[in-house]
């Protein structure tokens, strides 16, 4: 089952984000508090949305997609940026990641875009199974201000 996250899912979302950071060997880069996460996901002007994959036979919430709307000036229509996709290791291989991606695809006739770490072969294989391809000739930039969060 795929469903939108609710405020009472906040602790679970935090847990999934931390598990993703551990998987990517980036746990030290997680610097938010639950109050900050709550404000930016469920406050009056949410910066992002979370969609959850649930499987009662495997303990409830087994995965998430954290995403936000974008806009393509070339297409002239909105799309989606998938910031994080994560499925708990014990629930992988059961179609939860595909279900989350297909759900996001159903929300827009524009682009669905994301980044993936070069070493993450299982995820790359999943994305290519969908027909997604890397963007040749593009380099990702990141500009950090003076604030916290060196990721």
N, C-alpha and C positions, 0 to 999 in steps of 0.2 A: 504494500500500500504506500502511495506517495501522498503527502499532505503538507500544507504550509505549517511552519513552526508557529507556536504560540509562546506568549511570555512565560508560561509555566514550563516550557522546554529549555529555558535559558541555561540551567546548570548542565543539562545534557549537551547542549550546543557547545558550551565551554569545554566540556570533557572531550568532545569530538575534535575541537580545534587543537587542544593540547595533544591528543593522540596523533593527529596529523603532523603537528610540529615534531613530535618524537620520531615518527616514521621518516620525516624529511631531515632529521638530525638538526633541527632548528629550534629546539625547545627554549633556548636562551633568548630567542627573539620574541617570545610571547610576553608582552608587557601590560596588557589590559587588565582592568578589574571587571568583575561581573557587572558592577554598576555602569561602567563605560559601555560594555557590550550591550546591556539592556537599553541604554539611551540611544545607541546607534542602530540597533535592530528593531526596537519596539517603541521608541520615543515618538514625539510629535512629528519629527521629520526623519524617518528612517533612511539611513545611508545604503542599506542593503537588505536583502530578504534571505530567508533560509527555508529550504524545502527539505523535508525529512523522508527517509525511506524507513518504513516500519515493517517488522516481521515478528508477529507474536510467538512464533515457534523458536525464535532466537533472541528473545528477551526484549522485545519492543523496538526502540529506535536503533537501527543498525547502520545508518549512514545519513549524510547530509550533502546538500549543495548550497553554498553561500554565494549569492549572486546579486547583481544590480543591473539596471537598465542603462543602455548606452544609446548613442545616436550616430548613424552613419550619414555624413554629409553627401557622400557619393550615391548611396542608395536612396537617401531622403526618407529614411524610416528608422524606427527604433530597433535595437537589438538587445543582446544580453551579454554581459561579461561574467563569466564563471570564475569567481575568485578562488573558491576551494571546493573540491569534491573529495569526499572521504567516506569509505565504507570500512567498518570494523573488520579486522583480519579474519575473525571467525565466521563472518558472513559473506566474504568475498566468493566470487564464482557462482553466485546464485541469481545474478541479473539485477541486483540493486543499483549498481553504478549505471548500467544501461538504462534502467527505468528512470533514474534521476535525469540523465542526459536527454532522453526522449521527451520527458516532461518539459524541460526547458525549451527544447526545440519547438514544442507545441505552443509555447507562449509568444512566439514571434515569427513573422515571415522575413525578418531581417537576419543579421548575423548572430551566431552564438560563438563566442571566442573565449579562449583561455590560454594559459601558459602551462607548460609541464617541464619538470626537471629532466635534463638530458639522460640521466641514469635510470629514470623510472620506466623501464621497459614494459612491465605489466600494464601500466596506464596507457602508454603509447600504443600498445597492441590493441587495447580496448577502443581507443579513439580512432585508430585506423580501421577497425572492424566496422565502425559507424560510417566510414567514408570521410572522416575529418583528415586534413593534411596540414603539415607545418607551413607557415608563411615564409617562403624563400625571400631573402633580401631584406628582411626586417630584423632590427635589433631592439631589444627591450631596454629602456632607460629607466632609472629610478633617481629621483632627486629628493633627498632627505633634508628637511629643515634642521634647525638647531634642537628640535624636541626629541623626546624618547622614541625608541623603536628603530633600531638600526637595521631592520629587515627590509 
